Amino acid sequence: MGLAVFHLADLGQAHAPEPSDGAADQQAAPPRLAREDAAPAPGVAGGPGVEDAGLVAGGSGVEDAAPAVGGPGRDEAAPVAGGPGGEDASAPGGAGELGGAGSSSPSRSSAAGGGAELVLGGAEGRHAAVVRRIGPGERVRLTDGVGNFAEGPVTASSKAGITVSVDRRGSVPKPAPRLVVVQALPKGERAELAVEMLTEVGVDLIVPWNAERSQFRANPERVEKTLTKWRAWAFEASKQSRRSWFCEVAPVASTADVAQLVQAAGLAAVLHEEAKTPLATLNPPPTGDVVIVVGPEGGITEAELEAFRAEPVLLGDTVLRTSTAGVAAASVLLARSRWRTAV
C-alpha cells in the first residue's frame, strides 16, 4: 500500500516558496459535500491568474454532470453531491482559506522539525480513521495543498481522527510553467474522468468552458452544483496522486473569458482536428501560463476559433474524445517542460 495523503490546512510552518515571477495565489473553498464515506473537498475557487483572465462564475450555463463514485484504480471514493444534513455538511471557510471550520484540528505544536504532533480531525480525520482504516504505525503524509507537507507514523487513531508524529517536513516549489487546461463541459461520467486524469497528470488549473456545442443549459443552480462536483473530484484526485500543490478549478467560463485567457498566455494550444501544426512541435516557455483548449464532442466552432485569435494545433492522427484529449495534450507539453527536470 502506498503512502496515504490527507489534507490539513495548518501544518504549523511557513508557506512553500513562490516562483520567481512572484505571482500570488488567492485560495477559496467550495461548499463541502455531505457523504459519510468520502472526505471533504475544500478545493479552491478560481486560482492564480483567474481573476486577471476575466473568468467569472455563472457566466454561462452548465448541465449537471452525473457523479460516478470512485474511478478506475481509485483507492478513495470521490464525493458526490449530497443533500442537506449530515455532520460533515458544514460549509468550509471563505476566500483565503483552504480548509475551513471543522475540516481539521490544529496542530499540537508548530515546531519546524521532527517531534511535533499533528492531529487530523473533522471529516478528513474521520475519513482517514474510519474509511481508510489508517491505524497506529502506518506512515502518512499531511499536506496543506499549497506546497507544504509533513510526514510521520500514526500514533493514535479513533473515530474522531488520527494523530501523526511528524519526523519529516518539506515544501515543494510551485510548478513552472503553470499548466492550464480549458475543458469544454462534457456530460455524465466523462466529466469526472476528465477532471481526475487532468489532476493526476499534473495540470495546475482546470477551467470548465461552456462552449457553443457543449449543449449545457444555463441554470445558476446547475452551474453551482457542477462546479462543486468538479472541485471535489480535483481535491480527491490531488490526494490520490500525492500532489503537494492541489489542482484548482476555476469558475465556469464563457468563450469571451477563454479568449482573454488564451491571449494572455505564454503559450496557447487550441486543439483542432483540422489544424496543420503538430502540438509536439511547440516549445513551452520556462515560466508563465501554458494554456490548452479542449473543445466539446462536436468540436470548436469557427466563431470560437476567431475569438481565440490563436493558431490551432493538431494533437495526432487520431480523434480523441473531449474527456481524454486534454490529458494527452498535457502529457505532450509536460514532457517538453516540467517532466524533464522532475525528480
RAQUI-V47603 format. One record per pair of residues at least 24 apart in sequence whose C-alpha atoms are under 6 Angstrom apart, sorted by the first residue. I is the first residue (numbers start at 1). J is the second residue. D is the distance in whole Angstrom. If there is no record, write none. Layout:
I	J	D
I	J	D
This chain:
3	140	6
4	140	5
5	141	5
5	142	6
5	239	5
6	142	5
7	142	6
7	143	5
7	144	6
8	142	6
8	143	6
8	144	5
9	99	5
9	144	5
12	110	4
16	147	5
16	148	6
16	171	5
17	173	5
18	174	6
19	174	6
27	95	6
27	96	5
28	94	6
28	95	4
28	96	5
28	97	6
29	94	6
29	98	6
31	91	5
32	89	6
32	91	6
33	81	6
33	82	6
33	89	6
34	82	5
34	88	6
34	89	5
38	77	6
38	79	5
39	124	5
39	127	5
41	232	5
41	235	6
42	98	6
42	99	6
43	231	5
43	235	5
44	248	5
45	250	6
46	250	4
46	251	6
53	260	6
53	261	5
54	257	6
55	253	6
55	257	5
56	251	6
57	251	5
57	252	5
59	254	6
60	218	6
60	254	6
61	216	6
61	217	5
61	218	3
61	219	5
62	216	5
62	217	5
62	218	6
62	223	5
63	216	5
63	217	6
63	222	6
64	222	6
64	226	6
65	187	6
65	188	5
66	188	5
68	189	6
78	233	6
88	123	6
114	166	5
114	167	4
114	168	6
115	166	6
115	167	6
116	165	6
116	166	5
117	164	6
117	165	5
117	166	6
118	163	6
118	164	5
119	162	6
119	163	4
120	161	6
120	162	5
121	160	6
121	161	5
125	161	4
125	162	6
126	159	6
126	160	5
126	161	5
129	161	6
145	244	5
145	245	5
145	246	5
146	245	5
147	171	5
147	172	5
147	244	5
147	245	5
176	287	5
177	286	5
177	287	4
177	288	5
177	289	6
178	289	5
179	203	5
179	204	5
179	290	5
180	204	6
180	205	5
180	206	6
180	290	6
180	291	5
181	206	5
181	291	6
181	292	5
181	293	6
182	206	6
182	207	5
182	293	5
182	294	6
183	207	6
183	208	5
183	209	6
183	294	5
184	208	6
184	209	4
184	210	6
184	211	6
184	294	6
184	295	5
184	296	5
185	209	6
185	210	6
185	214	6
190	323	6
194	323	5
196	237	6
198	327	5
199	247	6
200	241	5
204	247	5
205	247	6
205	248	5
205	249	6
206	249	5
207	249	6
207	250	5
208	252	5
209	252	6
209	253	5
210	254	6
213	298	6
214	296	6
259	308	5
265	289	5
266	290	6
268	292	6
270	312	5
270	313	6
271	312	6
271	313	5
271	314	6
272	312	6
272	313	6
272	314	6
273	314	6
275	312	6
275	313	5
275	314	5
277	313	5
277	314	6
278	313	6
278	314	5
279	313	5
279	314	5
279	315	5
296	322	6
297	322	6
